[in-house]
Amino acid sequence: MLQPPPAQPGMPEAAIDTPALLLDLDAFEANLDGMAALLAPTGTRLRAHAKTHKSPVIAHQQIARGAVGQCVQKVGEAEILAWGGVPDILVSNEVVGAAKLARFAALARIARVAICADDAAQVSAIEAAAEQAGRRLTVLVEIDVGAGRCGVAPGPDAVALAQRIAGSRNLIFGGLQAYHGSAQHLRRPEQRQAAITGAIDASRRTVEQLRQQGLDCPIVGGAGTGTFQIESASGVYNEIQAGSYVFMDADYARNLDESGAPVGTFRHSLFVLATVMSTPNRGVAVLDAGLKALAVDSGMPTIWQRPDIRYLSASDEHGKLDVGSETTPPKLGEKLRLVPGHCDPTVDRYDWYVGVRGGRVECLWPIAARGGMH
């Protein structure tokens, strides 16, 4: 069911109905500009990950700042972006099933699209979809660079799969997908550096072996918000797939820099606005934002600018706060901003971004690709 907008442009933030997904526009725009500025000297392209924001509106703002396109994880997300006018989309994931692949192939009529594979059977299925649609489809080989999830082994196995793609009259070999997802949340910089050094070495070796077989890699893509500066400086990766940088979340805020302080490259711009609905006991307050309002797979949210209050636990409709005896408790009806532990699945719970600036609502943007699981 489409949720009614929780706000209208012009109203004060205090009047927004809750729970609501807030976007601090000043911080959001600073993050967009910051990523563009960091990547510009490297010559590395940004293919921002839309699984984070799920919005053609945000995609176009990234493209306006130099992004070459978007990547997504599902065909449904690709459809929303393509129908929303995004011209260049990579499904940075494997897709299995004739129905999904037929939908993907149809998108080639309105956008430049590419997809990933890590098995010859997947390549054959994509080839059949391309032939049926009367299109040539671009396919990247995903290699496992340390995440232990999807991906064929780097080196000869990846080369053999690339040769299978390149030898098809219905397919185009598009390069390598080399994303090390688990490295993004390693807390210390030396841990992230070590993990990505391995990914870079595996990618470089595979690129060289492909060249020896006469195959170039138009795309060597991967990297995320936690490590993109390493990959962009590698001389191997030419596309960066960071997504969470636009919002940041409580989990990314736990990553540390060389001094042992939280990495401060980007600002928190995404919040869940919640209302204190009960103050049953001293030291306890309850918010109207629980599991249905926030993803807690990466930990509980933090309370924005209230380090003295801890979000203790969540049930379906309630968020329990530990106020403590030494702090001023929030009042019944008071509204608090929460920084979600994991931004991507939190966004998926909402139909609207409520864009705020200077304490007032400036805009509402639909989260058009939410729920895109197919």
C-alpha positions in Angstrom: 0.0 0.0 0.0 1.4 3.4 -0.9 1.9 5.4 2.2 0.5 8.9 2.3 3.1 11.7 2.4 4.0 12.5 6.0 4.6 16.1 5.2 4.0 18.9 2.8 6.5 21.4 1.4 6.7 24.5 3.6 5.7 23.0 6.9 8.2 23.0 9.8 10.1 19.8 10.6 8.2 19.7 14.0 4.9 19.2 12.1 6.0 16.1 10.1 4.0 13.0 10.9 6.1 10.1 12.2 7.8 7.8 11.6 9.2 9.6 8.5 12.3 9.3 6.5 14.1 12.6 6.6 16.8 13.8 4.1 18.9 16.7 5.3 19.4 18.4 2.0 22.5 20.4 2.9 24.3 17.3 4.2 23.1 15.2 1.2 24.3 17.7 -1.4 27.6 18.1 0.4 28.1 14.3 0.1 27.3 14.3 -3.6 29.8 17.2 -4.2 32.4 15.6 -1.9 32.4 12.3 -3.8 32.7 14.1 -7.2 35.6 16.1 -5.9 37.4 13.1 -4.5 37.1 11.0 -7.6 37.9 13.8 -10.2 41.7 13.8 -9.8 41.8 10.0 -10.1 40.1 9.7 -13.4 37.9 6.9 -11.9 34.3 6.9 -12.9 31.5 6.8 -10.4 28.7 4.3 -11.1 26.8 5.0 -7.9 24.8 2.2 -6.3 21.1 2.8 -6.5 20.2 -0.1 -4.1 21.0 2.5 -1.4 18.6 5.3 -2.5 16.2 3.5 -4.9 15.3 6.9 -6.6 15.6 8.2 -10.1 15.6 11.7 -8.6 18.8 11.0 -6.7 20.3 9.1 -9.6 19.9 12.2 -11.8 21.6 14.4 -9.2 24.6 12.0 -9.1 24.8 12.0 -12.9 24.6 15.8 -13.0 27.8 15.7 -10.9 29.6 13.4 -13.2 28.5 9.9 -12.5 28.5 7.7 -15.6 25.4 5.9 -14.5 24.0 3.6 -11.8 24.3 0.1 -10.6 21.6 -2.0 -9.0 21.1 -5.5 -7.6 17.7 -6.4 -9.1 16.0 -6.1 -12.5 13.1 -4.4 -10.8 15.4 -1.6 -9.6 16.9 -1.3 -13.1 13.4 -1.0 -14.6 12.5 1.9 -12.3 15.7 3.8 -13.1 15.4 3.2 -16.9 11.7 4.3 -16.9 12.9 7.3 -14.9 15.3 8.3 -17.6 18.6 7.0 -16.2 20.6 6.1 -19.4 23.3 3.7 -18.2 22.6 0.9 -15.7 24.6 -2.2 -14.5 22.9 -5.0 -12.7 25.9 -5.7 -10.5 24.5 -9.1 -9.6 23.6 -12.5 -11.1 20.0 -12.9 -12.4 18.5 -16.3 -12.7 15.1 -17.1 -14.4 13.8 -16.6 -17.9 11.1 -14.1 -16.9 13.6 -11.8 -15.1 16.1 -12.0 -18.0 13.4 -11.2 -20.5 12.5 -8.1 -18.6 16.2 -7.2 -18.4 16.6 -7.7 -22.2 13.6 -5.4 -22.9 15.4 -2.6 -21.0 18.0 -2.6 -23.7 15.5 -0.8 -25.9 15.4 2.3 -23.7 18.8 2.3 -21.9 22.3 1.0 -22.0 22.3 -2.0 -19.7 24.7 -4.6 -18.5 24.5 -7.6 -16.2 26.9 -10.0 -14.4 27.5 -13.7 -14.5 29.7 -16.2 -12.7 28.7 -19.4 -14.4 28.5 -20.7 -18.0 24.8 -21.7 -17.5 24.0 -18.1 -16.6 25.7 -16.9 -19.7 23.7 -19.3 -21.8 20.5 -18.1 -20.3 21.4 -14.4 -20.9 22.3 -15.4 -24.5 18.9 -16.9 -25.0 17.2 -13.8 -23.7 19.2 -11.6 -25.9 18.5 -13.7 -29.0 14.7 -13.7 -28.2 14.7 -9.9 -27.7 16.8 -9.3 -30.9 19.5 -7.4 -28.9 23.1 -7.8 -28.0 23.5 -7.7 -24.2 26.7 -6.7 -22.3 27.8 -9.2 -19.6 30.5 -8.7 -17.0 32.3 -11.6 -15.3 32.0 -11.4 -11.5 35.1 -12.6 -9.7 35.4 -13.4 -6.1 38.0 -11.0 -4.7 37.6 -12.0 -1.1 34.0 -11.6 -0.1 33.2 -15.3 -0.4 29.8 -14.7 -1.8 29.2 -14.7 -5.6 31.9 -14.8 -8.2 34.1 -17.1 -10.2 37.7 -17.6 -9.2 40.0 -14.9 -10.5 42.5 -15.9 -13.2 41.9 -18.8 -15.7 38.3 -19.6 -14.6 37.3 -16.0 -15.1 39.2 -15.8 -18.5 37.4 -18.9 -19.7 34.0 -17.4 -18.8 34.9 -14.2 -20.5 35.9 -16.0 -23.6 32.5 -17.8 -23.6 30.8 -14.4 -23.5 33.0 -12.8 -26.1 32.5 -15.7 -28.5 28.7 -15.3 -28.5 27.1 -13.3 -31.4 24.4 -12.2 -28.9 26.6 -11.0 -26.1 29.4 -8.4 -25.5 32.1 -8.9 -22.9 31.9 -5.9 -20.7 34.7 -6.4 -18.1 34.9 -7.5 -14.5 32.8 -7.1 -11.4 35.2 -7.2 -8.5 33.4 -6.0 -5.4 34.7 -6.9 -1.9 31.6 -6.2 0.2 32.8 -7.4 3.5 35.8 -5.1 3.4 33.6 -2.1 3.6 32.9 -2.4 7.3 36.3 -3.5 8.6 36.9 -0.9 11.3 40.6 -0.2 11.1 42.2 1.3 8.0 45.0 -1.3 7.9 42.3 -4.0 7.8 40.5 -2.4 4.9 43.8 -1.8 3.1 44.9 -5.4 3.4 41.6 -6.7 2.2 41.4 -4.4 -0.8 45.1 -5.0 -1.7 44.2 -8.6 -2.2 41.2 -7.6 -4.4 43.3 -5.3 -6.5 46.0 -8.0 -7.0 43.4 -10.5 -8.1 41.7 -8.0 -10.4 45.1 -6.9 -11.9 46.1 -10.5 -12.5 42.8 -11.3 -14.2 42.9 -8.2 -16.4 46.4 -9.1 -17.6 45.4 -12.7 -18.4 42.4 -11.4 -20.3 44.6 -9.1 -22.3 46.9 -12.0 -23.2 43.9 -13.6 -24.8 43.0 -10.4 -26.7 40.2 -9.3 -24.4 40.1 -5.8 -23.0 38.1 -4.8 -19.9 36.0 -1.7 -20.5 34.8 -1.9 -16.9 36.7 -3.1 -13.8 34.2 -2.2 -11.2 33.6 -2.5 -7.5 34.5 -0.6 -4.3 32.1 0.9 -1.8 31.8 3.7 0.6 34.3 2.2 3.1 37.2 1.6 0.6 36.6 3.5 -2.6 39.7 5.7 -2.1 41.9 2.6 -2.2 40.4 1.2 -5.4 40.3 4.5 -7.2 44.0 5.0 -6.6 44.9 1.5 -7.7 45.3 2.0 -11.5 43.2 -1.2 -11.9 39.6 -0.2 -11.1 38.0 2.3 -13.4 34.5 2.3 -11.9 33.5 2.9 -8.3 30.2 1.6 -7.1 29.8 3.4 -3.8 26.2 3.9 -2.6 25.9 4.6 1.1 28.1 7.8 0.9 25.0 9.8 0.0 23.4 9.1 3.4 25.9 7.4 5.7 24.5 5.4 8.6 25.5 4.4 12.1 27.4 1.4 11.0 29.7 3.3 8.6 30.3 5.8 11.4 32.1 3.1 13.3 34.8 2.9 10.7 38.0 4.5 11.9 40.7 6.5 10.3 44.5 6.4 10.9 44.2 8.4 14.1 41.6 6.1 15.5 38.8 8.6 15.1 35.6 7.9 13.1 36.1 8.5 9.4 34.6 11.9 8.6 34.6 12.0 4.8 30.9 12.2 4.5 28.0 13.5 6.7 24.9 11.8 8.1 22.1 13.1 5.9 19.5 10.3 6.3 17.3 10.2 9.5 14.2 8.5 10.7 12.1 11.1 12.5 10.3 9.5 15.5 8.0 10.7 18.3 8.2 9.9 22.0 4.9 8.1 22.5 5.4 7.0 26.1 7.5 7.8 29.2 6.4 5.0 31.4 9.2 5.1 34.0 12.1 7.2 35.0 15.0 6.6 32.7 12.8 5.0 30.0 11.1 6.5 26.9 9.4 4.8 24.0 9.4 6.0 20.4 6.9 5.2 17.6 9.7 3.8 15.4 10.6 0.1 15.8 11.4 -2.8 13.5 8.9 -1.6 10.9 10.6 1.8 10.7 14.2 0.8 11.0 16.6 -1.9 9.9 18.6 -3.2 12.8 20.7 -5.9 11.1 23.8 -3.7 11.6 22.9 -2.5 15.0 20.5 -0.2 16.7 20.1 3.4 15.5 21.8 6.3 17.3 20.0 9.4 18.5 21.2 12.4 16.5 22.9 15.0 18.8 21.8 13.1 21.9 24.8 10.9 22.9 23.3 10.8 26.4 20.3 8.7 25.1 20.7 5.1 23.9 18.2 3.3 21.6 18.0 0.1 23.6 15.7 -2.3 21.8 13.1 -2.5 19.0 9.8 -4.4 18.7 7.4 -4.1 15.8 6.0 -0.6 16.6 8.1 0.5 19.5 11.7 1.7 20.1 12.8 1.6 23.7 15.2 4.3 24.8 17.6 4.2 27.8 17.6 7.7 29.1 19.6 7.2 32.2 19.3 9.1 35.5 21.9 11.8 34.7 20.3 13.3 31.6 17.3 15.4 30.7 14.6 12.9 29.5 12.7 13.6 26.3 9.2 14.8 26.8 6.0 13.0 25.6 5.4 14.1 22.0 9.0 15.3 21.5 10.5 14.3 18.1 13.9 12.9 17.7 16.1 12.2 14.7 17.5 8.7 14.5 20.6 7.7 12.5 19.7 4.2 11.1 22.2 1.4 11.6 21.9 0.3 8.0 20.6 2.9 5.4 19.7 0.6 2.5 17.0 -1.6 4.1 15.8 1.3 6.2 15.0 3.3 3.0 13.2 0.2 1.6 10.5 0.7 4.4 9.3 4.0 3.1 7.6 5.5 0.1 8.8 9.1 0.5 11.9 11.1 1.3 11.0 14.2 3.2 13.7 16.7 2.2 14.4 19.3 4.9 16.5 22.4 4.9 16.7 25.1 7.6 14.1 23.4 9.7 11.4 23.3 7.0 10.2 20.8 4.5 11.5 21.7 1.0 10.5 18.7 -1.1 9.1 15.2 -1.2 10.7 12.6 -3.4 9.1 9.2 -4.1 11.2 6.1 -3.3 10.2 4.6 -6.6 12.2 1.4 -6.5 11.4 0.3 -2.9 10.4 -3.4 -2.6 12.2 -4.2 -5.9 13.1 -7.8 -5.1 12.7 -9.4 -8.5 
